[in-house]
Amino acid sequence: MEENTNLIEGLIEKTVEYGKSSLELAKLKALDKTSDAISSFLAHSVVLVVLFSFMLFLSLGLAMWTGKILGEIYLGFFAVAGFYSIAAILIYFFMLKWIKKCVGNTLIKLMLK
């Protein structure tokens, strides 16, 4: 009888250890995925900030140059703003689903990696 009690106690002890190990493994996997997602987000954010700065200065230069050609600086800014509004409308109506699909697929690949 005592032998059965020792076997059951050993089994319970191993089950508890397995549960602790499984919990620790789940924590480590979650940490890995979170750190991968955050580092990827930060890297893309830096690239987007640099790209935004480039586009800002390019737009300012293009607006001033166009304004000089048109005779008034503010006309150049209106022309560039009109271009961006047309581009935004086209992107919204024709590419929004494609962009959402690409971003969603990228996030899913990141999380399932």
C-alpha positions in Angstrom: 0.0 0.0 0.0 2.8 2.3 0.9 4.4 1.6 -2.5 1.2 2.8 -4.3 1.2 6.0 -2.2 4.8 6.7 -3.2 4.0 6.1 -6.9 1.0 8.4 -6.8 3.0 11.1 -5.0 5.8 10.8 -7.6 3.2 11.0 -10.3 1.7 14.1 -8.8 5.1 15.7 -8.3 6.0 15.1 -12.0 2.7 16.5 -13.1 3.3 19.7 -11.1 6.8 20.0 -12.6 5.3 19.5 -16.1 2.7 22.1 -15.5 5.4 24.6 -14.3 7.6 23.8 -17.3 4.7 24.3 -19.7 3.8 27.6 -18.1 7.4 28.8 -18.3 7.6 27.7 -21.9 4.4 29.6 -22.8 5.8 32.7 -21.1 9.1 32.4 -23.0 7.2 32.0 -26.3 5.0 35.0 -25.6 8.1 37.0 -24.7 9.8 36.0 -27.9 6.8 36.9 -30.1 6.3 40.2 -28.3 10.0 41.2 -28.5 10.0 40.2 -32.2 6.9 42.3 -32.9 8.1 45.4 -31.0 11.6 45.3 -32.6 10.1 44.9 -36.0 7.7 47.8 -35.3 10.5 50.0 -34.1 12.7 49.3 -37.1 9.8 50.0 -39.5 9.0 53.2 -37.5 12.5 54.5 -38.0 12.3 53.9 -41.8 8.9 55.6 -41.9 10.2 58.7 -40.1 13.1 59.0 -42.5 10.8 58.4 -45.5 8.3 61.0 -44.1 11.1 63.6 -43.7 12.3 62.9 -47.2 8.8 63.3 -48.6 8.2 66.5 -46.5 11.3 68.2 -47.9 10.7 67.0 -51.4 7.1 68.3 -51.2 8.3 71.7 -49.9 10.9 72.0 -52.6 8.5 70.9 -55.3 5.8 73.3 -54.0 8.3 76.3 -54.1 9.6 75.4 -57.5 6.1 75.0 -58.9 5.1 78.2 -57.2 8.0 80.0 -58.9 6.9 78.7 -62.3 3.3 79.7 -61.7 4.3 83.2 -60.4 3.1 82.9 -56.8 4.6 80.6 -54.2 1.2 79.8 -52.6 0.0 78.4 -56.0 2.8 75.8 -55.9 1.6 74.7 -52.4 -2.0 74.4 -53.7 -0.8 72.4 -56.7 1.2 70.0 -54.5 -1.7 69.7 -52.0 -4.1 69.0 -55.0 -1.8 66.2 -56.2 -1.7 64.6 -52.8 -5.4 64.8 -52.4 -6.0 63.1 -55.7 -3.4 60.5 -54.8 -5.1 59.9 -51.5 -8.5 59.5 -53.1 -7.1 57.0 -55.6 -5.3 55.0 -52.9 -8.5 55.0 -50.8 -10.7 53.7 -53.5 -8.4 51.3 -55.4 -5.7 50.2 -53.0 -7.1 50.2 -49.5 -8.1 46.5 -49.5 -4.7 45.5 -50.9 -2.9 47.5 -48.3 -5.0 46.0 -45.5 -4.4 42.5 -46.8 -0.7 43.0 -47.0 -0.4 44.5 -43.5 -2.6 41.7 -42.1 -0.6 39.0 -43.7 2.6 40.5 -42.5 1.3 40.7 -38.9 0.1 37.1 -39.1 3.4 35.9 -40.4 5.2 37.8 -37.6 3.0 36.3 -34.9 3.1 32.7 -36.2 6.9 32.8 -36.8 
